Amino acid sequence: MDNTIQQRQVYLSGKMVPESEAKISIFDSAVMLGDSLTESTRTFRHRPFRLDEHISRLYRSLKVSRVDPGLSPSELTRITLEVLDANRSLMDSDDDCWIVHNISRGLMKPGPSTSQTNAATIMIFTNHMDLRGWVRYYTEGCHAVTSMSRAVPAQSLDARIKNRSRLFYTLADTEARLVDPDAQCVILDVDGYVSENKGGNLFAVVDGELLTPTTENCLAGISRETVMELADDLGIDVREARLQVYDFYTADEVFFTSTPYCIMPATRFNGLAIGDGRVGPVTQRLLAAWSALVGVDIVAQAQRQMA
């Protein structure tokens, strides 16, 4: 099948349209204010992974942000699966995809208030899960580098509200890459405690115990939750704690978690080797357990994309 001819289908506020026709107004709140909520789910073997949890988190973000999507969670789930089915033929047997939800407050009405006065803009699309940018980190580990910018305090914007206002994360990522063009950023909060990555959470293995920052200052990641559940199944002690950079400098292992790559090992932190400088056994066990959970060898799938 010629994928250059058949376009992916996108759901846009009540209509299924080819992606080349999926356009929103320049006056939409997503454009005018960066005012939109988001979720990104991935598939394994073409099946959505923890879609219900992603939808539930999206609706919590919508509630706190006072955005009415005009759809119930079950209706949004049904539409999401219809979008996936419409694009399934564009995936090869070994491919997987992102399923992305972006929901804005809708068209802006000139005046003193930015409260919702129009129907929300609902955007749902799929995209090829391209893992090539992360593939070597599974075996080599990445370089984790702290950014200069600090996390937005929860008193200003709770990190559990997953939103598309990503300038802060982009700046933090850019700052880390001033140290190493290939760096993966580690963002600290205003008190100097480790918060999160531009699109994921962090874990450290210290004396056999798995530690991760509390959700006081970071997104309550679904990949983070998956790792904690897998660790519990494997008999690995897990603890949420307020962690400082010292804890990462002196850790035996460090890794990131996020939807696309699941687990990304880090073998250097601000230029210093983590542990013995190699991907550690706890990280490897968790990656293997995740692969067994979803019936896909996560590392091998990424490596096949390099062929």
Protein Blocks (a to p, Z undefined) as FASTA:
>chain_A
ZZklmccdddeehiacdfklmccdfkbfklmnopacddddddeehiaehklmmmmmmmmm
mmmnopaehiafklmmmmmmmmmmmmmmmpcfkbccdddddddebjcdedjbfcdfbdcd
dddddddddfklmmmmmmnopaddddfbdcddfkloccklccfblklmmmmmmmmmmmpm
kbccddddfkopafbdfkbccdddeehiacdddfklpccdfklmmmmmmmmmnopacddd
dddfklmmmpmbdcdddfklopacdfbeehiaehjhpacfklmmmmmmmmmmnopafklm
mmmmmZZ
